[in-house]
Amino acid sequence: MPPFDTLPDAAAWYDAWLRDAALPLWAEAGVDPAGGLFQETLSVEGAPVEAPRRARAQARQVFVFAQAASAGYGANWLEVAKRGWARFVRVYRRPDDLFINRAAGDGTPLDEAADVYEQAFVLLAVAALQRADPAMDLTAEAERTLAALQERRAAGGGFRENGPHPYQANCHMHLFESALAWESLGEAVGGPAWRALSDEIAGLALTRFIDPATGAMREFFDADWRALTGEAGLIEPGHQFEWAWLLDRWGRDRGEAGAQAAARRLFETGLKGVDAAREVAVNALWEDFSVRDAAARLWPQTEHLKAALVLGSEADALRAATGLAQYLQAPARGAWRDKLRTDGSFVDEPAPATSFYHLMVAILALRGRTAGG
């Protein structure tokens, strides 16, 4: 059990948790036997808890099981991903090739809008399926969704999101991740459109989203991509880490030292939001880096680990791995806790399926970092 002495120790512990517990639990209890959609949540005891099914949760679970197959955890997980994808397309696809935000467990539409954020995860899921089974040939599928998103173009570059913050970094971050995923499949599959999208979003991040004075990633902007301040001047440590990991990856691929330097500065900014006592990244900081929300959700811990593996020391990565592991101490092995209070106790609530995507990427990053060593 944590704390871990070495990164290989941590990798072995997480690998066993994923292989033996999380994947089986979420493939069984995490799939609705009636409608075939993935469950939105499971109790910490591992039982389904009915809730509206967000598109992001469906797409992320397709991604998780496709990635599990690609990573060698078992070919059976690809079938889980394929069945989930087929059901998702039937229920969520709109005539314009975008996907609705939310449906009930029986497939009844609940929110027929199509947020950019949700489409980003559709693109990520399709890339994972394409990698796991090239014979599916989902290139045209992804290209149709990307083409439909062009209606959301913003005058200053990037995309407009639905809701109260149409000019935001977060939906772009996940489009960036998806574009990089398609790029990684090779030019014959991904094509130049994905590289162009990666470059565009990296450019926005480096010239608009990141505050040049502090090096911090901002969240919300006006129509000219000027950062909003005050209550809207949110700084999330988790997003500093997540953007750092992506920009470092892009910078390495493009030979862009400036992007790698920006990624390192983002990582250092994220560390300002790590509570040493609990070994966790808190939810939010103010613009002066004082703590705004000292509670700590699960997902920032996975991003802390990913960034620490490429931009931090071994001690940084071990601290992140140890901090994350406490969230996985649930009554049902393979479930997780989501919200850590300031007193070190967890909120008693179901485990959101959406966290599995974060966990999968972090565990694979840890396994890759320690391979052979």
PyMOL commands that set and color helices and strands:
alter all, ss='L'
color gray80, all
select helices_A, chain A and resi 7-28+55-70+76-92+116-132+134-136+139-152+170-183+187-190+192-209+230-232+237-254+257-271+299-311+314-328+355-370
alter helices_A, ss='H'
color red, helices_A
select strands_A, chain A and resi 41-42+48-49+53-54+102-103+109-111+274-275+280-281+284-285+291-293+296-297+339-340+351-352
alter strands_A, ss='S'
color yellow, strands_A
deselect
rebuild
show_as cartoon
